[in-house]
């Protein structure tokens, strides 16, 4: 099919659901919309965080993936045991490019290992508790770790193994922290449920265990940064140059000790809102640490976020230092940006990624003059699309009710409001906002397409109709997209690239996109039916 620039965005939306049965089309239509900004206060409402329709090929992952893989996965010195059949353990082993850097070889790093209880049919029938107990003991005997975490896969919940009781028992016996997660794959509609379960578990069992005051003058924790492709290394270095002390990161390049001490920071910076906002809220309620949203993706966003940090501390030395760093870095960024922009200006991108990058990466494309014509999350909630102001209006359905909502009160001894009401209002009057995320849609162009939990079929239709210059998604989509002659950039794993965070990362990303959208390789590939005319080989090839 030819590209159809003649179709309006509304028509394209209709086209996307046309082939579905009526009920499916109706449901999918609530998750596909044409963005409208500049309305009085609101963007249109989108349906999100709802079940994927069976039979539809989704990009989503499971609850176990969100808990074990995403939130806890990047921590190097906790032994993460997957309680379940070996498939779940093996296929979750090092599939995400979260890097880590122990200071020396003497420090624990279990990330390269794959721990599983290797449940067999027999355990499904008679219960897997004994096997779990043995596995924890064995892991302890071999490695003597500081902590062991247990992650439940689907069968564990179905047969009812009490993983929490085993964890308590082994914690007592071994004298180290052992905790478990009921993060069975089916427990929520996507990995998003796993984030919430992981947040709850960290808050219940880890955060707040070490009250040592941090040594820095300006102490922050960074929430929702996972060190994919080395992003955290760039940010750590940047903070250090600015004189900002990073108490803990959830959870890129992190350790157990850092988590235990995280609540001692002066302020929490939330990067990926979707995966970690619960921890930010709970730390604030119990310990009095405020949080605000940052975005270290894109040079402009990085500069803006750094300035927010400096503004928060109201310290002239820090403000000056941050300005110096921004100036130095921006000089390098500008050279690369102008060069790349001259070749990328006007090109069009589509971004379909998890729960925050489909938003954050639009900034990088904007910086090199590229337009995001369609974007969507796999599993984010309405607040990530429309902004946190819609939180009170989000209906709690049975699937969300399934996930524990922790009730958190201020700690009687340790609650310490970092900001008095006056401190907060003064900062707000100066333009700072706390506890807020504006969401993706208010920052996208009117007329752009927003698709939640995009299906494979819709992906192919979109590509045929729009012919974007680059399609950003994950490994499951990548090669299907490239077979259609459109370059695809993985925004989960970064392919083999990165880091893309901060100033240095922005330069890497500009160059990578330049390379992808300006290559001539796609026009050089001739399909077999063009080389050789045979009646059995009849097809059309969608070419740029
Ligand atoms: Fe947050 Fe992430 Fe993302 Fe995410 Fe993820 Fe990821 Fe992602 Mo893949 S925590 S929501 S569950 S930014 S693994 S590092 S890239 S889907 S957009």
Boltz pocket constraint, residues with backbone or C-beta under 6 A from the ligand:
constraints:
  - pocket:
      binder: B
      contacts: [[A, 66], [A, 70], [A, 96], [A, 191], [A, 224], [A, 226], [A, 228], [A, 272], [A, 273], [A, 274], [A, 275], [A, 353], [A, 354], [A, 355], [A, 356], [A, 357], [A, 358], [A, 491], [A, 492], [A, 493]]
      max_distance: 6.0
